Amino acid sequence: MKPTTLLFGTAGTPIMSKDRGSLRGVEVVRELGLDCMELEFVRGVRMKPELAKQVRDAAEKNNIVLTAHGPYYINLNSLDAAKKRDSIKRVLDTAMIAHIAGAYSITFHAAYFMGQDPVKVYDKVRDEIKQIVRKLQDEGITLWIRPETTGKATQLGSLKETIKMSQDVEQVLPCVDFAHLHARTGKLNTYQEFCDILTELENGLGRKALDNMHIHVSGIEYGPKGERNHLELKQSDFKYKELMKAFKEYRIKGVVISESPNIEADALLMKKAYESL
């Protein structure tokens, strides 16, 4: 299901739900007045195909757009052949189950530099993602594959790197985590800077990027080395109202996933701020 407007939702089943399963999560998201949910496979892709089909049916019934987040244990630049092979499998497993669930897009943290030349690491990871996309296309899986902008300079995932990856590999677009970009740089936290990010996306990838956004937002604690941990929006310095203003100005479409410690409260906070403009 492709978003036709800008939708707001949660990273996983809302906290208020006693039933922690994704099936109930979809229903609670709708009850809260939200419109999308990210399936969190961060500890591993354990959802069975049968459950994925049920989640798809529930999402269609409740008009909820789904995305998915791949496991944290992904490093397409691992020097350990087994770990790299497992990383590739985790991306493929995420995409395959997300496809069965009817998801629009998947995201993952692609790689660590591990002290290597960032240009060479980029080339290696690009080639791995090309192979992943080719395998998925052979299976008829066409959802968006999205390397995420990351919160530390030791990780592949600057805005420029994710844009270039999207230029170099078909079926790839960035997942833009605005909190990560803020933590990574110590900047990128004003209306003008948010507009500059959206302009850079449009200049690099065309209007299709702004019409097919997959966004993460949260408050964030950070230091000289970047991201430390996520915070609730009101407990952080992140200027989410200015971000909503930029979203409205650029008329973007897609999903905004709240990754704060109180996922549904901040998703609702952002939706209210956006709709008030």
RODO-2510 file (C-alpha; in nm, 4 decimals, decimal comma):
residues 277
     n   res          X          Y          Z
     1     m     0,0000     0,0000     0,0000
     2     k     0,1609     0,3273    -0,1142
     3     p     0,0982     0,6466     0,0872
     4     t    -0,0766     0,9235    -0,1041
     5     t    -0,0280     1,1812     0,1734
     6     l     0,2085     1,2189     0,4696
     7     l     0,1254     0,9566     0,7326
     8     f     0,2327     0,9311     1,0963
     9     g     0,2834     0,6175     1,2998
    10     t     0,4891     0,4106     1,5399
    11     a     0,8047     0,2020     1,5385
    12     g     0,6364    -0,1191     1,6445
    13     t     0,3239    -0,1930     1,8466
    14     p     0,2131     0,1094     2,0537
    15     i     0,3231     0,0990     2,4181
    16     m    -0,0350     0,1173     2,5446
    17     s    -0,1166    -0,2213     2,3908
    18     k    -0,1020    -0,5079     2,6398
    19     d    -0,0824    -0,7482     2,3470
    20     r     0,2648    -0,6815     2,2037
    21     g     0,2035    -0,8629     1,8749
    22     s     0,2092    -0,6853     1,5404
    23     l    -0,1422    -0,8044     1,4564
    24     r    -0,2926    -0,6211     1,7532
    25     g    -0,0465    -0,3370     1,6989
    26     v    -0,2034    -0,2530     1,3640
    27     e    -0,5465    -0,2286     1,5275
    28     v    -0,4212    -0,0087     1,8120
    29     v    -0,2470     0,2258     1,5678
    30     r    -0,5816     0,2785     1,3952
    31     e    -0,7640     0,3226     1,7278
    32     l    -0,5164     0,5969     1,8184
    33     g    -0,5887     0,7835     1,4955
    34     l    -0,2491     0,7097     1,3424
    35     d    -0,1956     0,5775     0,9913
    36     c     0,1201     0,3636     0,9668
    37     m     0,3365     0,1246     1,1643
    38     e     0,6874    -0,0112     1,1287
    39     l     0,7369    -0,3835     1,1855
    40     e     1,0382    -0,4044     1,4137
    41     f     1,2617    -0,6959     1,3201
    42     v     1,5566    -0,5392     1,5022
    43     r     1,6266    -0,8503     1,7129
    44     g     1,5796    -1,0848     1,4189
    45     v     1,3221    -1,1713     1,1535
    46     r     1,1058    -1,4142     1,3491
    47     m     0,7643    -1,3447     1,1955
    48     k     0,6303    -1,6494     1,0125
    49     p     0,4755    -1,6130     0,6647
    50     e     0,1350    -1,7168     0,7995
    51     l     0,1366    -1,4346     1,0563
    52     a     0,2690    -1,1898     0,7946
    53     k    -0,0375    -1,2663     0,5800
    54     q    -0,2659    -1,2000     0,8773
    55     v    -0,0869    -0,8706     0,9456
    56     r    -0,1357    -0,7754     0,5811
    57     d    -0,5084    -0,8459     0,6051
    58     a    -0,5341    -0,6424     0,9270
    59     a    -0,3421    -0,3516     0,7733
    60     e    -0,5682    -0,3499     0,4677
    61     k    -0,8800    -0,3694     0,6841
    62     n    -0,7632    -0,0792     0,9021
    63     n    -0,6076     0,1224     0,6171
    64     i    -0,2631     0,1166     0,7790
    65     v     0,0560     0,1473     0,5724
    66     l     0,3355    -0,0829     0,6907
    67     t     0,7119    -0,0531     0,6767
    68     a     0,9784    -0,2752     0,8340
    69     h     1,3116    -0,2255     1,0090
    70     g     1,5776    -0,4930     0,9603
    71     p     1,7907    -0,6416     1,2394
    72     y     2,0569    -0,4315     1,4107
    73     y     2,3093    -0,7082     1,3431
    74     i     2,3644    -0,6048     0,9816
    75     n     2,7081    -0,5047     0,8556
    76     l     2,7526    -0,5421     0,4816
    77     n     3,1166    -0,4421     0,5283
    78     s     3,2031    -0,7130     0,7793
    79     l     3,5489    -0,8626     0,7330
    80     d     3,4125    -1,1920     0,8634
    81     a     3,2689    -1,3805     0,5647
    82     a     3,0078    -1,5594     0,7770
    83     k     2,8903    -1,2347     0,9368
    84     k     2,8623    -1,0679     0,5988
    85     r     2,6685    -1,3646     0,4613
    86     d     2,4359    -1,3507     0,7623
    87     s     2,3919    -0,9751     0,7120
    88     i     2,2855    -1,0248     0,3519
    89     k     2,0407    -1,2938     0,4611
    90     r     1,8920    -1,0624     0,7252
    91     v     1,8198    -0,7945     0,4658
    92     l     1,6665    -1,0525     0,2323
    93     d     1,4580    -1,2075     0,5130
    94     t     1,3330    -0,8639     0,6180
    95     a     1,2279    -0,7817     0,2624
    96     m     1,0630    -1,1170     0,2003
    97     i     0,8511    -1,1143     0,5175
    98     a     0,7702    -0,7456     0,4741
    99     h     0,6574    -0,8198     0,1199
   100     i     0,4206    -1,0917     0,2427
   101     a     0,2884    -0,8443     0,5025
   102     g     0,2195    -0,5929     0,2267
   103     a     0,4807    -0,3435     0,3450
   104     y     0,5688    -0,0388     0,1392
   105     s     0,9344    -0,0097     0,2363
   106     i     1,2119    -0,1623     0,4482
   107     t     1,5085     0,0048     0,6131
   108     f     1,8306    -0,1054     0,7823
   109     h     2,1671     0,0261     0,9005
   110     a     2,3899    -0,0855     0,6172
   111     a     2,7475    -0,0952     0,7434
   112     y     3,0309     0,0243     0,9659
   113     f     3,3488     0,1734     0,8213
   114     m     3,5671    -0,0236     1,0674
   115     g     3,8621     0,2093     1,0073
   116     q     3,8576     0,1563     0,6313
   117     d     3,8477     0,4087     0,3488
   118     p     3,4837     0,5322     0,3331
   119     v     3,4907     0,5423    -0,0482
   120     k     3,6003     0,1803    -0,0720
   121     v     3,3454     0,0761     0,1901
   122     y     3,0728     0,2553    -0,0042
   123     d     3,1680     0,0664    -0,3216
   124     k     3,1616    -0,2699    -0,1421
   125     v     2,8251    -0,2031     0,0203
   126     r     2,6767    -0,0708    -0,3053
   127     d     2,7729    -0,3931    -0,4800
   128     e     2,6194    -0,6030    -0,2017
   129     i     2,2937    -0,4052    -0,2165
   130     k     2,2848    -0,4464    -0,5951
   131     q     2,3008    -0,8221    -0,5477
   132     i     2,0304    -0,8087    -0,2805
   133     v     1,7983    -0,6086    -0,5071
   134     r     1,8622    -0,8452    -0,7963
   135     k     1,7661    -1,1462    -0,5836
   136     l     1,4508    -0,9731    -0,4634
   137     q     1,3517    -0,8755    -0,8157
   138     d     1,3961    -1,2375    -0,9223
   139     e     1,1343    -1,3208    -0,6559
   140     g     0,9014    -1,0445    -0,7758
   141     i     0,9615    -0,8310    -0,4660
   142     t     0,9558    -0,4635    -0,5565
   143     l     0,9173    -0,2772    -0,2258
   144     w     1,1659     0,0029    -0,1530
   145     i     1,5027    -0,0999    -0,0073
   146     r     1,6342     0,1826     0,2102
   147     p     1,9724     0,2240     0,3756
   148     e     1,9092     0,4540     0,6720
   149     t     2,0908     0,7747     0,7541
   150     t     2,2867     0,6856     1,0671
   151     g     2,3723     0,8657     1,3881
   152     k     2,7499     0,8185     1,3994
   153     a     3,0276     0,9100     1,1581
   154     t     3,1724     0,5580     1,2060
   155     q     2,8728     0,4198     1,0144
   156     l     2,7941     0,4381     0,6455
   157     g     2,4857     0,6563     0,6256
   158     s     2,5431     1,0246     0,5625
   159     l     2,2742     1,1984     0,3580
   160     k     2,5101     1,2188     0,0589
   161     e     2,5938     0,8467     0,0827
   162     t     2,2297     0,7401     0,0947
   163     i     2,1434     0,9677    -0,1977
   164     k     2,4336     0,8305    -0,4013
   165     m     2,3308     0,4731    -0,3174
   166     s     1,9845     0,5551    -0,4493
   167     q     2,1340     0,6944    -0,7682
   168     d     2,3549     0,3896    -0,8168
   169     v     2,1084     0,1094    -0,7356
   170     e     1,7531     0,0724    -0,8659
   171     q     1,4695     0,0128    -0,6181
   172     v     1,6682     0,2001    -0,3510
   173     l     1,5761     0,5251    -0,1770
   174     p     1,7011     0,6691     0,1540
   175     c     1,5316     0,6249     0,4883
   176     v     1,5930     0,9701     0,6326
   177     d     1,6321     0,9670     1,0093
   178     f     1,6352     1,3370     1,0918
   179     a     1,7376     1,2762     1,4530
   180     h     2,0361     1,0717     1,3356
   181     l     2,1433     1,3468     1,0965
   182     h     2,1218     1,5975     1,3818
   183     a     2,3247     1,3743     1,6155
   184     r     2,5789     1,2863     1,3451
   185     t     2,6562     1,6504     1,2662
   186     g     2,5549     1,8424     1,5771
   187     k     2,3650     2,0663     1,3342
   188     l     2,0736     2,0116     1,0897
   189     n     1,8103     2,1232     1,3388
   190     t     1,6516     2,4389     1,1966
   191     y     1,3747     2,5033     0,9472
   192     q     1,6233     2,6195     0,6843
   193     e     1,8482     2,3170     0,7375
   194     f     1,5499     2,0823     0,7127
   195     c     1,4525     2,2546     0,3875
   196     d     1,8110     2,2150     0,2646
   197     i     1,7916     1,8385     0,3294
   198     l     1,4686     1,8087     0,1315
   199     t     1,6134     2,0216    -0,1485
   200     e     1,9218     1,7997    -0,1625
   201     l     1,7004     1,4919    -0,1861
   202     e     1,4968     1,6431    -0,4682
   203     n     1,8047     1,7667    -0,6556
   204     g     1,9699     1,4254    -0,6283
   205     l     1,6732     1,1957    -0,6833
   206     g     1,3908     1,4010    -0,8303
   207     r     1,0420     1,4581    -0,7052
   208     k     0,9885     1,0808    -0,6674
   209     a     1,2020     1,0902    -0,3532
   210     l     0,9788     1,3506    -0,1865
   211     d     0,6658     1,1619    -0,2952
   212     n     0,7970     0,8349    -0,1462
   213     m     0,9527     0,9289     0,1866
   214     h     1,0353     0,6887     0,4671
   215     i     1,1245     0,9022     0,7688
   216     h     1,2312     0,8369     1,1273
   217     v     1,1990     1,1060     1,3944
   218     s     1,2695     1,1129     1,7671
   219     g     1,4374     1,3273     2,0236
   220     i     1,8010     1,2341     2,0588
   221     e     2,0921     1,2648     2,2997
   222     y     2,4288     1,3003     2,1302
   223     g     2,7894     1,3943     2,1888
   224     p     3,1101     1,4536     1,9924
   225     k     3,0910     1,0978     1,8529
   226     g     2,7260     1,1279     1,7539
   227     e     2,4167     0,9427     1,8706
   228     r     2,3916     0,8191     2,2275
   229     n     2,0247     0,7306     2,2730
   230     h     1,6739     0,8322     2,1712
   231     l     1,4650     1,0706     2,3818
   232     e     1,1078     1,1903     2,3808
   233     l     1,0737     1,4952     2,1592
   234     k     0,9885     1,7367     2,4402
   235     q     1,2882     1,6160     2,6434
   236     s     1,5324     1,6928     2,3644
   237     d     1,6595     1,9888     2,1642
   238     f     1,5125     1,8531     1,8404
   239     k     1,2970     2,1173     1,6668
   240     y     1,0193     1,8930     1,5453
   241     k     0,7766     2,1786     1,4821
   242     e     1,0201     2,3347     1,2375
   243     l     1,0600     1,9955     1,0718
   244     m     0,6822     1,9663     1,0296
   245     k     0,6823     2,3137     0,8726
   246     a     0,9440     2,1996     0,6197
   247     f     0,7406     1,8860     0,5418
   248     k     0,4354     2,1003     0,4741
   249     e     0,6294     2,3479     0,2618
   250     y     0,7703     2,0730     0,0380
   251     r     0,4382     1,8826     0,0219
   252     i     0,6111     1,5520     0,0869
   253     k     0,4315     1,2154     0,0904
   254     g     0,5186     0,8951     0,2690
   255     v     0,5525     0,7759     0,6280
   256     v     0,6885     0,9426     0,9415
   257     i     0,7777     0,6817     1,2026
   258     s     0,8201     0,7870     1,5644
   259     e     1,1170     0,6138     1,7286
   260     s     1,1050     0,7979     2,0594
   261     p     1,0745     0,6095     2,3912
   262     n     0,7026     0,7016     2,3864
   263     i     0,6310     0,6115     2,0264
   264     e     0,2603     0,6824     2,0047
   265     a     0,2644     1,0051     2,2085
   266     d     0,5308     1,1580     1,9846
   267     a     0,3676     1,0260     1,6660
   268     l     0,0461     1,1991     1,7712
   269     l     0,2411     1,5112     1,8711
   270     m     0,3966     1,5346     1,5245
   271     k     0,0697     1,4615     1,3458
   272     k    -0,1083     1,7337     1,5418
   273     a     0,1709     1,9835     1,4749
   274     y     0,1706     1,8997     1,1033
   275     e    -0,2065     1,9182     1,0641
   276     s    -0,2211     2,2521     1,2474
   277     l    -0,0120     2,4209     0,9762
***
